[in-house]
């Protein structure tokens, strides 16, 4: 049974020859005077959040903050932002662990860089994502949910619609559950080339009802985790997740959602840092809600 509709997939826009614009860029910076400053900051912010689609309008960052620390990315939303039209579970934080080196087994392989969509969605299509959602109903963050999304995988056997996901740490198996599968969107790339049919595996876990204390303890200790997808005895994918920086990331997210400055749009919040060189951010002592203003890519923060 192939799962459908359980995961919001990247919306891949198709533009005719007369519409040569950057996907979503007009929406992203609508109403912003300094579009050059808005675009890179908001795009980087979106890529750090599992729930943000970089191919659509991802807003101005009002009530939101994010950062990368160590190998971990975090994003946070203030209580006012989260509770608009939703149940009041307090502020929200996502701590995201990204695998970047997935290797497929006999049943499949990750897409190569050339096969990935030549749009903003490609950045998320090539990585394994383990995301832990925290909420603060009583003022302190508590684990509420876990989600794992695989890279787009090709060459899979016909009829393969689920696999077992295993996560291991130094103490052995920490988590095992069945992951559903769905077809990834098909977008022509590189001058009209249509990439092979690909599949996304995914699963969600309610940590309030089914906690995973051993897995969360291993992440908190900074262990490197191995991830494997197995279907019908064949390895579909193996990957590694690095967790260094997790504790500091969660601490920063908690401080950010309680900072009044988070209520301002990202570009407005970051205007005073617009002329700062990269060297400034190596020593900058700013509040967590302002760390979203750091324009450096993650690899330049090492």
C-alpha positions in Angstrom: 0.0 0.0 0.0 1.7 3.1 -1.2 1.3 6.0 1.2 -0.1 9.2 -0.2 -1.0 12.5 1.4 0.8 11.8 4.7 3.7 14.1 3.9 3.6 17.4 2.3 6.1 17.0 -0.6 8.1 19.8 -2.1 5.9 21.7 -4.6 8.0 21.9 -7.7 6.9 24.8 -9.9 7.0 24.4 -13.7 7.5 27.7 -15.5 7.3 28.3 -19.3 10.1 29.9 -21.3 8.5 33.3 -20.6 8.7 33.0 -16.8 12.5 33.0 -16.1 12.3 34.0 -12.5 13.9 32.4 -9.4 11.3 30.0 -7.9 9.4 31.6 -5.0 11.8 34.6 -4.8 9.1 37.2 -5.6 6.8 35.8 -2.8 9.6 35.5 -0.3 10.7 39.1 -0.5 7.4 40.7 -1.3 7.1 44.1 0.4 10.7 44.1 1.5 12.7 47.2 0.4 16.1 45.6 0.5 15.4 42.4 -1.4 19.1 41.6 -1.7 19.4 41.3 2.1 16.1 39.4 2.5 16.7 36.6 0.1 19.8 34.8 1.5 18.8 35.2 5.1 15.3 33.9 4.7 16.4 31.1 2.4 19.0 29.9 4.9 16.4 30.1 7.6 13.9 28.0 5.6 16.5 25.3 4.9 17.1 24.9 8.6 13.5 24.1 9.3 12.0 20.7 8.3 8.5 22.0 7.8 9.5 24.9 5.5 9.2 24.5 1.8 11.9 26.5 0.0 10.0 26.4 -3.3 7.1 28.4 -1.9 6.4 31.6 0.1 8.0 31.0 3.4 7.2 34.4 4.9 9.3 37.0 6.6 10.4 35.1 9.7 8.1 37.0 12.1 8.1 35.0 15.4 10.8 32.7 14.1 14.5 32.1 14.7 17.1 29.5 13.7 20.8 28.7 13.7 23.3 26.0 13.0 25.5 24.8 15.9 28.0 22.0 15.5 26.3 19.4 13.2 22.8 20.4 14.3 20.3 22.9 12.9 17.5 24.3 15.0 14.5 26.4 14.3 12.0 27.9 16.7 8.6 29.6 16.7 7.3 31.7 19.6 4.0 30.8 21.3 2.2 33.7 19.6 3.3 32.4 16.2 2.5 28.7 16.8 -1.0 29.2 18.4 -2.5 31.1 15.5 -5.6 29.0 14.7 -4.1 25.9 16.5 -4.2 24.2 19.9 -2.1 25.9 22.6 0.9 23.7 23.2 3.2 26.6 23.8 6.3 27.6 21.8 7.8 25.2 19.3 11.3 24.1 18.4 12.6 21.7 15.9 16.1 20.2 16.3 17.2 18.7 13.0 19.9 16.2 12.3 20.9 15.9 8.7 22.7 13.1 7.0 24.6 14.1 3.8 26.4 10.9 2.8 23.7 8.3 2.1 24.8 5.2 0.2 22.3 3.0 -1.4 22.4 -0.8 -1.3 21.2 -3.3 -4.0 17.6 -2.0 -3.9 18.5 1.6 -4.6 20.9 4.5 -4.5 20.7 8.2 -3.7 20.4 10.6 -6.6 23.6 12.1 -7.8 24.0 15.9 -7.7 23.4 16.1 -11.4 20.1 14.2 -11.1 18.7 16.4 -8.4 16.1 19.1 -9.3 17.8 22.3 -10.3 15.7 24.3 -7.9 15.7 25.2 -4.2 14.0 21.8 -3.3 17.2 20.0 -4.3 18.9 21.0 -1.1 16.4 18.9 0.9 16.0 16.1 -1.6 19.6 14.8 -1.1 19.7 14.4 2.6 18.3 12.2 5.4 16.5 14.3 8.0 15.8 13.3 11.5 13.7 16.0 13.2 12.6 16.2 16.8 9.8 18.5 17.7 9.7 20.1 21.1 6.8 22.1 22.6 6.5 24.2 25.7 3.0 23.8 27.2 4.3 24.7 30.7 7.2 27.0 29.7 9.9 24.3 29.3 10.5 22.4 26.1 9.3 18.7 26.1 9.8 16.2 23.2 6.5 15.9 21.3 7.3 14.2 18.1 10.0 12.6 15.9 10.0 12.5 12.1 12.5 10.9 9.7 12.5 11.6 5.9 14.9 9.8 3.6 16.7 11.3 0.5 15.1 10.8 -2.9 16.1 7.2 -3.8 16.1 5.7 -7.3 16.4 2.3 -8.8 14.1 0.7 -6.3 12.3 -2.5 -7.1 8.8 -2.2 -8.4 6.1 -2.5 -5.7 8.5 -1.4 -2.9 6.2 0.7 -0.7 7.7 0.4 2.8 10.9 -0.5 4.6 12.1 -0.9 8.1 14.1 2.0 9.4 16.8 1.2 12.0 18.8 3.7 14.0 21.8 2.5 16.0 24.2 4.1 18.5 27.1 2.9 20.6 24.7 0.7 22.7 23.2 -1.0 19.7 19.7 -0.7 18.2 17.9 2.4 19.5 14.9 2.6 17.2 13.2 0.4 14.6 9.9 1.0 12.9 8.3 0.7 9.5 8.6 3.6 7.1 6.0 4.3 4.5 7.0 5.3 1.0 5.7 7.7 -1.7 6.8 8.7 -5.1 8.9 11.9 -5.2 7.8 14.7 -7.6 9.4 14.5 -11.1 10.9 17.7 -12.4 12.9 18.0 -15.6 16.4 19.3 -15.0 19.6 20.2 -16.7 18.2 21.3 -20.1 15.2 19.0 -20.1 16.6 15.7 -18.7 14.0 13.9 -16.7 15.6 12.2 -13.6 14.7 8.6 -12.8 11.7 7.8 -10.8 12.5 8.2 -7.1 11.0 7.3 -3.8 10.9 9.1 -0.4 10.6 7.0 2.8 9.2 8.6 5.9 7.8 7.9 9.3 6.5 9.9 12.3 6.4 9.0 16.0 4.4 10.6 18.8 7.0 10.9 21.6 4.4 11.9 24.2 2.7 8.5 23.9 5.7 6.4 22.8 8.8 8.0 24.2 12.3 7.0 23.0 14.5 7.7 26.0 17.5 5.7 24.8 17.6 7.4 21.4 17.2 10.9 22.9 19.9 10.1 25.5 22.3 9.0 22.7 21.6 12.2 20.8 22.1 14.4 23.9 25.5 12.7 24.5 26.6 13.7 21.0 26.9 10.1 19.6 27.2 9.5 15.9 24.1 7.5 14.8 23.9 5.0 11.9 20.7 4.9 9.9 19.6 2.0 7.7 16.5 1.2 5.6 15.9 -2.4 4.9 13.2 -3.9 2.6 12.7 -7.6 1.9 16.1 -8.4 3.2 17.9 -5.9 1.0 19.5 -2.7 2.2 17.9 0.3 0.6 20.0 3.0 2.2 22.6 3.6 4.9 23.6 6.9 6.4 25.2 8.6 9.4 23.8 11.4 11.6 26.1 13.6 13.6 24.7 15.0 16.8 27.4 17.3 18.2 25.9 20.6 19.3 22.5 19.2 20.2 22.4 20.4 23.8 23.5 23.9 22.9 21.0 24.0 20.0 18.1 23.2 22.3 19.3 25.8 24.8 19.5 28.4 22.1 16.0 27.6 20.8 14.6 28.0 24.3 16.2 31.4 24.7 15.1 32.6 21.3 11.4 32.0 21.7 11.4 34.0 25.0 13.3 37.0 23.5 10.9 39.9 22.6 13.0 40.7 19.5 11.7 37.4 17.8 8.4 39.2 17.1 10.1 41.3 14.4 10.6 40.2 10.8 14.1 38.7 10.1 15.2 41.4 7.8 14.1 44.2 10.2 15.8 42.3 13.1 19.0 41.9 11.1 19.3 45.4 9.5 21.9 46.6 11.9 24.2 43.7 10.9 23.9 44.2 7.2 27.3 45.7 6.7 29.2 43.4 9.1 31.9 41.2 7.5 32.0 37.4 8.0 34.8 37.9 10.6 32.3 39.7 12.8 30.2 36.5 13.3 33.2 34.5 14.4 33.3 36.4 17.7 29.8 38.0 17.8 28.0 37.8 21.1 24.4 38.2 20.2 21.2 36.8 21.6 19.9 33.5 20.1 17.0 35.3 18.3 19.6 37.3 16.4 21.7 34.3 15.3 19.4 34.0 12.3 21.2 37.1 11.0 24.5 35.2 10.5 24.8 35.1 6.7 27.6 32.4 6.6 26.9 29.0 5.2 27.1 26.1 7.7 30.5 24.9 6.4 32.0 28.3 7.0 31.2 28.2 10.7 33.6 25.3 11.5 
